[in-house]
Amino acid sequence: MKTLQFTGRGDDTFGEYGVTWDDYDNCASETPIKWLIETREGSLIVVGSYNYTDNGTWVIGVTMTDEDGVIPNWATRVKNGNCGYSPMLEIDVPDDFSLTCLNRVKEK
């Protein structure tokens, strides 16, 4: 089991800082940053969006990979992040996980 930790940094970078230390910088475009977690047990999309207009903090959420999808039964926790402007979403995933930034895929 691995614990992934998703959080925002600054006003344009959102990523996973527990295992992979992979992040994506959207150049303050206000475009949500999406990460796909896949395992043999299932998949999940984590979304981070910087909230410029209201309070200058990150919003973090999850969704299924498609409309017939199922949220995997992985333990999740929301806690204060390492900075005052972003919560942290922790997700315990199986060791066989893969993590893909969907924003990078879209760029190609």
GIUR-V229512 format. One record per helix or strand. SS is the DSSP state (H for helix, E for strand). FROM is the first residue (numbers start at 0). TO is the last residue. If there is no record, write none. Layout:
BEGIN
{{SS:FROM:TO} {SS:FROM:TO}}
END
This chain:
BEGIN
{{E:1:8} {E:12:15} {E:21:24} {E:32:38} {E:41:50} {E:56:62} {E:75:79} {E:86:92} {E:97:100} {H:101:106}}
END
